[in-house]
Amino acid sequence: MSKYKERSSGYLEKKFKNAKIDSEFMKKKEIKFKLAELFSGPGGLALGAIRSFTENENTIYGIEPVWANDYDADTCKTYARNIHNGEEKGVICADVREIDFTKVPKFDVLAFGFPCNDFSIVGEQKGFDGKFGPLYSHGVRAINTHNPKWFIAENVSGLQSANGGNAFKQILKDLGSAGKGYVLTPHLYKFEEYGVPQQRHRIVIIGIRKDLGLHFKVPAPTTKYNYVSALEAIENPRIPDNAQNHELTKQSAGVVERLKHIPAGENAWYDGIPQHLRLNVKGARMSQIYKRLDPQKPSYTITGSGGGGTHVYHWSEHRALTNRERARLQSFPDDFVFEGSKESARKQIGMAVPPVGAQAIISAVLKTFAGIPYESIESKLTNGEANAQAIASLFENTKIETTTAL
């Protein structure tokens, strides 16, 4: 077996197959948390969730998706196809503001990667003043209605600094006091340290209902010193030519000529590019413009927005990656098909939560409920510069967990 398959912690098809359940396994009690998801995207978080399970002496713990919500038609079709076996009734394709949560199926766990456009460090940070900033409140509304046993909320690292840091403080306060009250464990996860072949840093908040008396700990990284590289992810195994979402993008002659002068790991601002091929850009220069992958390192962050020059470029071939290659860098298996046009699929892939990263976190939540110890680290934010205890001191009546490595 290749080194990549050994190290990628479940991220190609073989690693995503459900575990075989033997006769002894079948005798155990089964607890399946019913999953509801807001701002679901194409289903990366859900895929990681349904591939997560754990067991103790008496009980098997797992996740069962019951319904999800997104407003983009192609995204809803992708989620239905891959998570609900094509049953579109499992996805509420509508503006979240129109949902009456008293009329949706009951759920035990809520997932919501609320839109990050106004919190992202790439571009202008509008925070609560932007169109998308206040949408997290609908997650709070769903929690108030159903009081799930736990929730998982995900957003970009820039959430911490939006509105001078006040947005993050308010979000934690609202989540902690929602419903019957929740113990929160926020952490800045670096997904490349959890088997994802991409430098993708996201704040993930786990909230467990206070009356359950459980304490979630941040799972320890698995690939911190042994990253999965872009080359391993894309080339091992080779993507079949007839794979879906694997169409090449036609590059203009000018783009091809420019790429010929950009080495692996460099971008459009590389000094070796001839003057006539350089971009005439005033102001800030985005580092991802025409940036080639470094084959020996994890990819830089895959995004869903942006125009030409932001589509992620092969380390040696003079072209942008295909959507299937981008999906591999997001840790999706090859049989996960994205609906819609090529541009729609590109956007869905870039906005998704990497399934392997989600699986690492959710598996730890299940172990928490099962009472199974696991290796953990202290919860930290801002790339380790502020721990959860320091954040907790900013709030009243909101319990923020700190965790210490075992």
Protein Blocks (a to p, Z undefined) as FASTA:
>chain_A
ZZklmmnnopamklmpccdddfklmmpccdddddddehklnolmmmmmmmgccddfkbcc
ddddfbdcdfbfklmmmmmmmmnnopaklpccddfklpcfklgccdfbdcddddfklmpf
gdjdekjmmmklmmmmmmmmmmmmnopabdcddddfklmmgghhmmmmmmmmmmmmgcjb
padddddddfklnopacdcdddddddddfklopacdddddfklmocccfklmmmmccddf
kbghiaccdddfklmmmmmmpcehiafklfklcfklpccdehjddfkgopacdfkbccdd
ddfedcehilopafkbgcdddfklmmmmnopafklccedjfklmmmmmmmpccfklmmmm
mmmmmmmmnopacddddddeehhiacfklmmmmpghiacdddddZZ
